[in-house]
Amino acid sequence: MEDRNTGVDAPGAGASRQVSAPSKPELGSPKGRPAADSVGASAGNGLERGGHLPGPPPGKGRKRRKRRRGRKVFARDGASQAPADPGPASPPSLKTQSLAVAPVMPAREPHRQRSDLPVFAALDLGTNNCRLLVAVPTRHGQFRVIDAFSRIVRLGEGLSASGRLAGPAMDRAIEALKICADKLRARKVKRARLIATEACRAAENGREFLERVERETGLRLEIIDRQTEARLAVSGCGSLVERGTKGVVLFDIGGGSSEIALIDLSRHRSSRLANHIVSWTSLPVGVVSLAERYGGKTVTRAVFDAMVADVAERLSGFEGRSRLDHLVNGPGFHLLGTSGTVTTLAGVHLELERYDRRRVDGLWMDRVSVDRMVEKLLGWGFEERVSNPCIGADRADLVLAGCAILEAIRATWPSERLRVADRGLREGILSELMADHGAWRDMARDRP
């Protein structure tokens, strides 16, 4: 089962591919939209915080293009050198120090070329999806995605009932992570952060599974806590919070948990949006766990209302939920959703024949439009949801559970406007890594 790719010029659902860098640097994040601001608290030094990359594979080097007498020919890097040692059979894990080698700049050529830009990577293994972004910094607070991958693996399938990750689910995740490892080997990654979220946090065998991941793929993932997950979601969506905004409730509806952050911008605004989080919570419920509890294929009005009530009761125990009450009814307040639920609603709202991230990311939906889309999906049967190109078979049994979580959030913080974000943890990781590494500062210094 594969998810839609969110990289530059990403293909449609169920596909992933490497993306070539354009002739001119694109401003912003995937699909040429404005990228996440350099916001959020320090994420550390990527691999030094637990994310490790596999070593380079044995065999031939990458092709490089030369021009000879007006025609293009190809030569292998290091063709005149002795063949590389193929190394051990199992993929090794390399620490950050072995990757953090600054590119050597020619003495008389101070301007960075595309090939000289440092490469950063972010991998997010969630309850439902496995996602990877590889990017290079561009203008301050922005980056250009050079490779991406996304696949629905449903790692948390059956977790709410058994408390353990199931064998088939782990196998699906391993296969997706092998593809991610191959993509990372193909890039000279300077810094990376590879994270696992709720499924691995909650499962009895979560750490055991990550040990297997390292043995079979060479990737060492870190399990992040819920507060870090909430902060990264905020960091990834910073550029979608416009000037003049006074308050935002940002939510990330995941597969096994849902993170909610209350952001107060009424006094001032710093460069790091996460500095303005005044309260946050992480609900131990997501689309996979809620659908497994109530059923996802046949969802009646009564079942849907029961799901909404379940989530609303959990929200009622959130002590900091009133921290934005002085802003909720004002014109500078809105909701900001980053999840498959809200992007699916947006795609259905736009009547897209094929999901298009460029049209969805940053879209504003008013209250009436959201109401209408939720009612529309609730009125569709399972097969109708499967046949919709923005839902498909992989999401058809999960989307109404996501809508129930959304409705509980909207009831707690009523708003006339909802902004849709097709971005999140990976973009937050990249923004924090680049800011902490000084990538944008170095680029500014290199300019004439």
Backbone torsions as a table, in degrees:
resi	resn	phi	psi	omega
1	MET	NA	129.3	-177.3
2	GLU	-123.5	149.4	179.4
3	ASP	-100.1	164.7	178.1
4	ARG	-68.6	139.4	179.1
5	ASN	-77.4	140.2	-178.6
6	THR	-113.8	23.0	179.0
7	GLY	-85.0	-177.5	178.6
8	VAL	-62.8	132.7	-178.5
9	ASP	48.3	42.9	-176.5
10	ALA	-63.1	141.6	174.1
11	PRO	-71.7	-177.7	-175.8
12	GLY	-75.9	-169.2	-175.6
13	ALA	-59.4	144.8	175.9
14	GLY	78.0	17.2	-178.9
15	ALA	-138.5	153.0	172.6
16	SER	-148.4	147.8	179.2
17	ARG	-157.3	161.6	176.5
18	GLN	-75.5	145.3	-176.0
19	VAL	-115.8	129.0	178.1
20	SER	-78.7	147.2	178.2
21	ALA	-71.0	138.9	179.5
22	PRO	-72.8	167.6	-177.6
23	SER	-67.0	-29.1	175.0
24	LYS	-119.6	143.6	-179.9
25	PRO	-61.3	129.8	175.4
26	GLU	-84.4	140.0	179.4
27	LEU	-84.5	137.1	174.2
28	GLY	98.1	-167.1	-174.2
29	SER	-97.0	-161.1	-173.4
30	PRO	-48.5	145.3	176.4
31	LYS	66.2	17.0	174.9
32	GLY	78.9	4.0	176.9
33	ARG	-80.7	162.9	179.1
34	PRO	-56.3	136.2	-176.8
35	ALA	-84.0	172.5	177.9
36	ALA	-64.3	140.7	175.2
37	ASP	-64.5	161.3	173.7
38	SER	-79.7	83.0	-172.6
39	VAL	-129.7	165.4	175.9
40	GLY	104.3	162.0	177.9
41	ALA	-72.6	165.1	-174.9
42	SER	-59.2	133.9	177.1
43	ALA	-96.8	3.2	-178.7
44	GLY	82.9	-157.4	-175.0
45	ASN	-107.3	40.7	171.4
46	GLY	62.9	-105.6	-174.8
47	LEU	-62.6	-30.7	178.8
48	GLU	-66.0	-18.6	179.5
49	ARG	-90.8	6.0	176.0
50	GLY	128.8	-15.6	-179.6
51	GLY	-90.3	121.4	179.7
52	HIS	-121.5	145.3	-178.7
53	LEU	-103.8	153.5	176.2
54	PRO	-71.9	154.1	177.5
55	GLY	-72.1	169.2	-179.7
56	PRO	-67.1	143.1	-179.1
57	PRO	-75.6	155.6	175.6
58	PRO	-70.2	163.8	175.8
59	GLY	116.0	-156.9	-171.9
60	LYS	-81.1	155.1	178.2
61	GLY	-77.1	175.3	179.3
62	ARG	-73.1	153.5	175.8
63	LYS	-74.0	143.1	171.0
64	ARG	-128.2	147.6	-172.6
65	ARG	-95.1	131.4	174.8
66	LYS	-121.7	160.6	173.0
67	ARG	-113.5	129.4	179.6
68	ARG	-136.7	113.4	178.9
69	ARG	53.6	46.2	172.0
70	GLY	79.4	5.0	178.2
71	ARG	-129.9	156.9	-176.7
72	LYS	-89.7	132.8	172.5
73	VAL	-131.5	165.3	-179.6
74	PHE	-120.6	140.2	176.9
75	ALA	-132.9	150.1	178.9
76	ARG	-83.3	136.9	173.8
77	ASP	-62.2	133.4	177.1
78	GLY	69.0	28.8	-176.1
79	ALA	-65.7	-29.1	-177.7
80	SER	-86.0	-4.2	-177.9
81	GLN	-92.3	167.2	177.2
82	ALA	-67.6	148.7	-179.8
83	PRO	-61.2	144.9	-176.4
84	ALA	-71.3	149.7	175.0
85	ASP	-66.8	125.0	-176.3
86	PRO	-64.1	-17.1	175.8
87	GLY	77.4	-175.0	-177.2
88	PRO	-70.7	161.1	-177.2
89	ALA	-69.6	-38.6	-179.8
90	SER	-83.8	145.3	-177.3
91	PRO	-68.3	123.2	-179.1
92	PRO	-78.2	159.7	173.7
93	SER	-104.6	125.2	179.3
94	LEU	-104.1	139.8	179.7
95	LYS	-82.6	167.3	-177.3
96	THR	-56.9	-39.6	-173.6
97	GLN	-57.3	-33.0	-178.9
98	SER	-76.1	-14.4	-179.4
99	LEU	-102.6	-24.5	-171.0
100	ALA	-82.9	61.7	178.1
101	VAL	-107.5	117.5	-177.1
102	ALA	-66.3	139.3	177.9
103	PRO	-63.6	140.2	179.2
104	VAL	-79.7	124.8	-177.7
105	MET	-97.9	135.4	176.3
106	PRO	-59.5	142.3	-175.1
107	ALA	-61.1	-36.2	-175.8
108	ARG	-104.2	14.1	-178.9
109	GLU	-134.7	79.2	-171.2
110	PRO	-72.5	-18.0	-175.0
111	HIS	-83.9	135.1	-179.8
112	ARG	-70.7	135.1	170.5
113	GLN	-90.8	166.7	-179.3
114	ARG	-56.4	-40.1	-177.4
115	SER	-70.5	-16.4	-179.0
116	ASP	-89.3	-11.4	-176.1
117	LEU	-68.1	137.3	178.2
118	PRO	-67.0	142.9	-176.7
119	VAL	-105.1	132.9	179.5
120	PHE	-121.8	150.5	-178.1
121	ALA	-137.9	149.0	177.7
122	ALA	-138.7	129.7	178.3
123	LEU	-125.6	133.5	-178.7
124	ASP	-127.2	110.5	175.3
125	LEU	-100.7	106.1	-177.1
126	GLY	-104.6	-170.7	179.8
127	THR	-69.2	-31.0	-176.3
128	ASN	-114.2	-32.5	-171.6
129	ASN	-125.6	155.9	167.9
130	CYS	-120.7	121.4	-172.8
131	ARG	-133.5	143.3	179.0
132	LEU	-135.5	139.0	169.5
133	LEU	-130.3	137.1	173.1
134	VAL	-123.8	129.8	-171.1
135	ALA	-148.4	162.2	173.5
136	VAL	-122.9	147.4	-179.9
137	PRO	-69.9	148.4	174.5
138	THR	-123.4	-118.6	176.7
139	ARG	-71.7	164.7	-174.4
140	HIS	-54.5	128.2	179.0
141	GLY	80.7	3.8	-176.8
142	GLN	-129.6	160.4	177.9
143	PHE	-149.7	163.1	178.2
144	ARG	-115.3	125.3	179.1
145	VAL	-76.1	128.0	178.8
146	ILE	-109.5	-11.8	174.9
147	ASP	-161.6	150.5	-177.6
148	ALA	-156.1	156.6	177.9
149	PHE	-154.4	141.5	176.8
150	SER	-152.2	131.1	179.0
151	ARG	-146.3	137.8	172.5
152	ILE	-77.7	120.0	-178.7
153	VAL	-117.2	-16.9	-179.5
154	ARG	50.3	53.0	179.1
155	LEU	-59.7	-32.5	-177.8
156	GLY	-87.9	12.9	-178.9
157	GLU	-60.7	122.3	179.4
158	GLY	81.1	-1.9	-176.1
159	LEU	-64.3	-40.5	-176.5
160	SER	-63.9	-26.7	-179.4
161	ALA	-89.2	-39.7	-173.3
162	SER	-100.2	-23.7	-175.3
163	GLY	78.1	6.3	-177.8
164	ARG	-134.0	154.4	172.5
165	LEU	-75.5	134.1	-178.1
166	ALA	-83.2	152.9	-178.7
167	GLY	-56.3	-52.5	179.9
168	PRO	-60.1	-37.1	178.9
169	ALA	-65.1	-42.7	178.0
170	MET	-64.5	-38.8	178.3
171	ASP	-62.0	-41.9	178.8
172	ARG	-62.9	-42.6	-179.8
173	ALA	-65.8	-40.3	179.0
174	ILE	-60.3	-43.6	-179.4
175	GLU	-63.1	-40.0	177.8
176	ALA	-67.1	-40.6	-179.2
177	LEU	-67.6	-29.2	175.2
178	LYS	-63.5	-38.9	176.9
179	ILE	-65.6	-42.2	177.7
180	CYS	-61.0	-42.0	-179.8
181	ALA	-62.0	-40.9	177.9
182	ASP	-62.2	-41.3	179.8
183	LYS	-65.5	-38.8	179.9
184	LEU	-69.7	-35.4	177.3
185	ARG	-63.7	-29.7	-176.7
186	ALA	-77.2	-6.6	-177.3
187	ARG	-120.5	146.7	174.2
188	LYS	-86.6	81.7	-173.2
189	VAL	-77.7	126.1	179.9
190	LYS	-84.4	-43.6	177.5
191	ARG	-141.6	144.5	177.2
192	ALA	-148.5	153.9	171.2
193	ARG	-134.0	126.2	-175.1
194	LEU	-119.5	114.0	-171.0
195	ILE	-120.5	154.8	170.6
196	ALA	-125.0	145.5	-173.8
197	THR	-117.4	-131.8	-162.6
198	GLU	-58.7	-42.5	-177.0
199	ALA	-58.4	-46.7	179.9
200	CYS	-74.9	-28.7	175.5
201	ARG	-64.6	-43.3	-170.4
202	ALA	-88.4	-26.7	-172.7
203	ALA	-74.8	140.5	176.3
204	GLU	-59.5	-35.5	-177.6
205	ASN	-103.6	24.0	-177.6
206	GLY	-63.1	-47.1	-179.4
207	ARG	-69.9	-35.6	175.8
208	GLU	-60.9	-40.7	178.3
209	PHE	-63.7	-42.0	-179.3
210	LEU	-67.1	-29.5	173.2
211	GLU	-64.9	-39.1	176.2
212	ARG	-65.5	-40.3	177.6
213	VAL	-56.8	-44.3	-178.9
214	GLU	-66.5	-40.3	179.5
215	ARG	-63.2	-41.4	-171.2
216	GLU	-92.2	-21.2	-177.2
217	THR	-121.7	-19.1	-174.6
218	GLY	82.9	1.1	-179.7
219	LEU	-93.9	130.0	175.8
220	ARG	-108.3	111.2	-177.7
221	LEU	-97.8	147.8	175.0
222	GLU	-107.0	140.0	174.5
223	ILE	-86.9	117.6	-179.3
224	ILE	-92.7	154.3	177.9
225	ASP	-82.6	172.8	-173.8
226	ARG	-68.6	-35.6	179.6
227	GLN	-64.8	-41.5	177.0
228	THR	-63.4	-40.1	179.2
229	GLU	-62.2	-42.5	178.4
230	ALA	-63.6	-43.1	-179.0
231	ARG	-64.5	-41.5	180.0
232	LEU	-65.0	-36.3	177.1
233	ALA	-61.9	-40.9	177.6
234	VAL	-65.1	-45.5	-179.9
235	SER	-59.3	-35.8	-178.1
236	GLY	-72.9	-18.5	-174.5
237	CYS	-113.6	13.6	-173.2
238	GLY	-56.3	-39.9	-175.2
239	SER	-72.5	-10.1	177.8
240	LEU	-89.6	-0.9	174.8
241	VAL	-99.6	106.9	-170.6
242	GLU	-79.9	163.0	174.1
243	ARG	-61.1	143.7	-178.3
244	GLY	93.0	-11.6	177.6
245	THR	-71.0	136.1	-178.6
246	LYS	-101.5	-37.0	-178.0
247	GLY	-152.6	146.1	-178.8
248	VAL	-141.1	137.3	165.1
249	VAL	-106.3	109.7	179.8
250	LEU	-98.9	132.6	-179.7
251	PHE	-133.8	145.0	178.2
252	ASP	-126.4	103.4	-179.5
253	ILE	-85.3	107.6	-177.8
254	GLY	-97.9	-166.9	179.6
255	GLY	-80.7	-38.7	-177.3
256	GLY	-118.0	-12.7	178.5
257	SER	-149.8	163.7	177.8
258	SER	-132.3	121.2	-178.5
259	GLU	-98.1	137.8	-178.7
260	ILE	-133.6	129.9	179.7
261	ALA	-127.2	132.0	176.0
262	LEU	-98.8	124.8	-172.3
263	ILE	-120.3	122.8	-178.5
264	ASP	-109.9	114.1	-180.0
265	LEU	-114.5	17.6	-171.5
266	SER	-73.1	-22.2	-178.7
267	ARG	-96.7	-47.9	-179.7
268	HIS	-159.8	173.5	177.2
269	ARG	-139.5	123.4	176.9
270	SER	-95.5	176.4	-177.7
271	SER	-71.0	-19.0	179.8
272	ARG	-108.4	108.4	-176.4
273	LEU	-60.8	-33.3	-177.7
274	ALA	-64.7	-19.0	176.3
275	ASN	-65.8	-16.0	-176.1
276	HIS	-101.6	9.6	175.2
277	ILE	-70.0	119.5	-179.1
278	VAL	-101.1	-16.0	177.3
279	SER	-165.7	151.5	179.1
280	TRP	-153.2	159.9	174.0
281	THR	-150.3	160.2	174.6
282	SER	-129.7	112.3	179.1
283	LEU	-84.1	130.8	179.7
284	PRO	-77.8	48.4	179.1
285	VAL	-147.2	136.2	178.1
286	GLY	-141.5	-171.7	-173.8
287	VAL	-65.7	-36.6	-179.0
288	VAL	-70.8	-50.2	-177.4
289	SER	-65.8	-38.0	-179.9
290	LEU	-70.1	-40.9	178.6
291	ALA	-66.0	-36.2	178.2
292	GLU	-68.3	-32.1	-178.3
293	ARG	-75.1	-40.2	-173.7
294	TYR	-109.7	-11.8	-174.7
295	GLY	95.1	137.9	-176.3
296	GLY	-116.4	-18.6	-177.1
297	LYS	-81.8	-52.1	178.5
298	THR	-107.2	105.1	-176.4
299	VAL	-119.4	105.2	176.5
300	THR	-81.9	171.7	176.6
301	ARG	-59.7	-39.9	-179.0
302	ALA	-65.7	-42.1	178.9
303	VAL	-64.9	-42.4	179.6
304	PHE	-62.5	-45.4	179.3
305	ASP	-62.1	-35.6	178.6
306	ALA	-66.9	-38.1	177.0
307	MET	-65.1	-43.0	178.6
308	VAL	-60.7	-45.0	-178.8
309	ALA	-63.8	-37.0	178.3
310	ASP	-60.0	-49.1	-178.5
311	VAL	-69.3	-39.3	179.8
312	ALA	-61.5	-37.8	177.8
313	GLU	-64.1	-39.3	177.3
314	ARG	-64.7	-40.8	179.3
315	LEU	-66.6	-29.8	-179.3
316	SER	-65.1	-22.2	177.4
317	GLY	-86.5	1.0	179.3
318	PHE	-82.4	105.9	-172.3
319	GLU	-65.5	-29.4	-176.8
320	GLY	-92.1	14.2	-174.0
321	ARG	-66.5	-19.6	-176.2
322	SER	-94.1	6.1	-173.6
323	ARG	-66.8	-15.3	177.8
324	LEU	-113.6	16.6	-176.8
325	ASP	-59.1	-29.8	-179.0
326	HIS	-75.1	-7.0	-178.2
327	LEU	-117.5	-19.2	-170.6
328	VAL	-57.2	-39.0	-176.4
329	ASN	-89.0	2.1	-178.0
330	GLY	-91.8	167.5	-177.0
331	PRO	-72.1	-16.1	-177.9
332	GLY	-93.8	15.4	-178.0
333	PHE	-111.4	143.3	172.7
334	HIS	-158.7	166.1	173.5
335	LEU	-92.5	149.4	176.6
336	LEU	-134.9	113.2	-175.6
337	GLY	-110.3	131.0	176.7
338	THR	-125.4	101.6	-179.4
339	SER	-176.6	167.2	176.1
340	GLY	-64.5	-26.8	179.4
341	THR	-63.9	-52.3	-175.8
342	VAL	-72.4	-33.4	177.4
343	THR	-69.6	-33.6	175.9
344	THR	-65.9	-46.1	176.9
345	LEU	-57.8	-40.9	179.8
346	ALA	-65.1	-42.5	179.0
347	GLY	-62.6	-40.9	177.3
348	VAL	-67.3	-40.2	178.0
349	HIS	-59.5	-40.3	-179.7
350	LEU	-81.7	-5.0	-178.8
351	GLU	55.3	45.5	-178.9
352	LEU	-72.5	135.7	175.1
353	GLU	-78.4	-18.5	175.1
354	ARG	-151.9	137.1	-176.8
355	TYR	-58.2	132.5	-177.2
356	ASP	-132.2	105.3	-177.0
357	ARG	-59.5	-34.7	-177.3
358	ARG	-61.9	-30.5	-179.6
359	ARG	-89.4	-22.2	-175.2
360	VAL	-90.2	-45.9	-174.6
361	ASP	-64.6	121.9	-178.9
362	GLY	90.8	-1.2	-179.2
363	LEU	-65.2	137.9	173.3
364	TRP	-95.3	133.9	173.3
365	MET	-124.7	133.4	177.7
366	ASP	-85.0	171.9	-174.7
367	ARG	-59.8	-41.7	-178.2
368	VAL	-64.8	-40.3	179.9
369	SER	-64.9	-40.3	178.2
370	VAL	-65.6	-44.1	177.0
371	ASP	-55.7	-45.9	-176.6
372	ARG	-65.2	-39.0	-178.4
373	MET	-70.8	-39.0	177.3
374	VAL	-62.7	-44.7	178.5
375	GLU	-63.9	-36.9	179.5
376	LYS	-63.2	-46.9	-179.9
377	LEU	-67.1	-37.3	178.9
378	LEU	-65.1	-29.2	179.0
379	GLY	-81.1	-13.5	179.0
380	TRP	-84.4	144.0	170.5
381	GLY	-79.6	175.4	-176.8
382	PHE	-59.5	-45.1	-178.0
383	GLU	-65.8	-35.4	176.4
384	GLU	-64.5	-38.8	177.0
385	ARG	-66.7	-39.6	177.9
386	VAL	-60.6	-39.3	-174.5
387	SER	-76.1	-14.5	179.3
388	ASN	-75.6	129.1	-174.7
389	PRO	-65.9	-19.6	178.6
390	CYS	-91.7	-2.4	178.4
391	ILE	-115.3	-69.4	177.6
392	GLY	75.4	177.1	-175.5
393	ALA	-66.2	-31.5	-176.4
394	ASP	-70.9	-24.4	-176.4
395	ARG	-114.7	-6.2	-171.1
396	ALA	-62.3	-31.8	-179.5
397	ASP	-93.7	3.4	-178.1
398	LEU	-115.7	-24.0	-168.7
399	VAL	-64.9	-35.5	-179.4
400	LEU	-73.8	-30.8	172.4
401	ALA	-63.0	-40.5	176.0
402	GLY	-63.4	-40.0	178.0
403	CYS	-63.7	-35.3	178.4
404	ALA	-65.3	-41.2	176.9
405	ILE	-64.3	-42.2	178.3
406	LEU	-60.4	-43.5	-178.7
407	GLU	-64.3	-36.7	177.6
408	ALA	-66.9	-37.3	177.1
409	ILE	-66.9	-43.2	-179.6
410	ARG	-66.1	-32.7	178.0
411	ALA	-70.8	-31.7	-179.3
412	THR	-77.3	-39.4	179.6
413	TRP	-127.1	80.6	-177.6
414	PRO	-61.0	135.9	-179.9
415	SER	-147.9	145.6	177.2
416	GLU	-79.9	-14.0	-174.9
417	ARG	-134.7	139.7	173.6
418	LEU	-127.4	126.6	174.9
419	ARG	-102.2	136.9	-175.0
420	VAL	-99.2	133.1	180.0
421	ALA	-123.2	118.3	171.0
422	ASP	-96.0	67.3	-178.9
423	ARG	-167.4	173.7	-178.4
424	GLY	172.3	-122.7	-170.7
425	LEU	-61.6	-43.3	-177.5
426	ARG	-63.1	-43.2	179.0
427	GLU	-65.5	-35.9	176.8
428	GLY	-64.9	-41.7	177.6
429	ILE	-61.0	-48.0	-178.0
430	LEU	-62.2	-42.9	-179.7
431	SER	-61.7	-43.7	-178.8
432	GLU	-69.9	-41.1	178.2
433	LEU	-60.8	-46.0	-177.9
434	MET	-66.2	-39.5	178.8
435	ALA	-67.3	-45.4	-177.5
436	ASP	-69.0	-29.9	179.1
437	HIS	-81.8	-12.9	-178.5
438	GLY	76.9	26.1	-175.9
439	ALA	-62.2	-43.0	-178.6
440	TRP	-72.8	-35.0	176.9
441	ARG	-63.8	-41.5	179.3
442	ASP	-64.0	-39.9	179.9
443	MET	-66.3	-39.3	178.7
444	ALA	-64.2	-37.6	-179.8
445	ARG	-67.8	-32.2	-178.3
446	ASP	-77.3	-14.6	-179.0
447	ARG	-72.5	149.3	179.3
448	PRO	-66.3	NA	NA
